[in-house]
């Protein structure tokens, strides 16, 4: 999964998969998607009731144990961007596990203020007692971080182009 430069209307045109009514954790999945869309304001309060106290979160850069630590980390990360929006493309819900495919659209602060970064990714969630106790995000860390560093980004992009040819 890599960052892409496709227009947002392409993202919006992807149909959203839905489990049949009454199956799994549809309400929890919908609440999670709404909460992540509200993170653009740096507000993590909507996430708190969705996670168990002992949640374990993992992504390509780190792992976090516990709800308080997770919410603190999210608050810190989202304070460093002007905006962060999610477009959810697919939801698969087995009852005890939820899979979400998404595109994160960030607007940076700092030297590249206003620049938009799009990162495609997926979240795998495990649910117990209608709370998320395991959350694993998958995305291309290089596309998200390294490709947006001056000079280093152009080197990584050239390497990717050579590997693709």
Residue pairs with C-beta under 8 A, 6 or more apart in sequence:
1 119
1 120
1 121
1 122
1 138
1 139
1 140
1 143
2 119
2 120
2 140
2 143
3 117
3 118
3 119
3 120
3 140
3 143
3 144
3 147
4 103
4 118
4 120
5 118
6 118
8 87
8 105
11 87
11 89
11 103
12 87
14 89
14 90
16 88
16 89
16 90
16 91
17 90
17 91
17 92
18 26
18 91
19 26
19 91
19 92
19 93
23 93
23 95
24 93
24 94
24 95
24 98
25 93
25 95
25 98
25 127
25 130
26 93
28 50
28 98
28 127
28 130
28 132
29 91
29 93
29 98
29 100
31 46
31 50
32 47
32 50
32 98
32 100
32 125
32 132
33 86
33 88
33 91
33 100
34 46
35 46
35 47
35 50
36 47
36 86
37 85
37 86
38 46
39 47
39 74
39 78
39 84
39 86
40 78
40 83
40 84
40 85
42 75
42 78
42 79
44 71
44 74
44 75
44 78
47 71
47 74
48 67
48 71
50 131
50 132
51 67
51 70
51 71
51 131
51 132
51 133
51 135
52 67
52 128
52 129
52 131
52 132
52 133
53 66
53 67
54 65
54 66
54 67
54 133
55 65
55 66
55 67
55 70
55 131
55 132
55 133
55 134
55 135
56 63
56 64
56 65
56 133
56 134
56 135
57 63
57 64
57 70
57 73
57 135
57 136
57 137
58 64
58 135
58 136
58 137
59 136
59 137
59 138
59 139
60 137
60 138
60 139
60 140
60 141
61 141
61 145
62 73
64 70
64 73
70 135
78 84
80 109
81 106
81 107
81 108
81 109
82 107
82 108
82 109
82 113
82 114
83 105
83 106
83 107
84 104
84 105
84 106
84 107
85 104
85 105
86 102
86 103
86 104
86 105
87 102
87 103
87 105
88 100
88 101
88 102
89 101
89 102
89 103
90 99
90 100
90 101
91 98
91 99
91 100
92 98
92 99
93 99
95 127
96 126
96 127
96 128
97 124
97 125
97 126
97 127
98 123
98 124
98 125
98 127
98 132
99 122
99 123
99 124
99 125
100 122
100 123
100 125
101 120
101 121
101 122
102 120
102 121
102 122
102 123
103 118
103 119
103 120
103 121
104 118
104 119
104 120
104 121
104 139
105 116
105 117
105 118
106 116
106 117
106 118
106 119
107 114
107 115
107 116
108 114
108 115
108 116
108 117
108 148
112 148
115 148
117 144
117 148
119 139
119 140
119 143
119 144
120 139
120 140
121 137
121 138
121 139
121 140
122 137
122 138
122 139
123 135
123 136
123 137
123 138
124 134
124 135
124 136
124 138
125 132
125 134
125 135
125 136
126 132
126 133
126 134
127 133
142 156
146 152
146 153
146 156
147 153
147 156
147 157
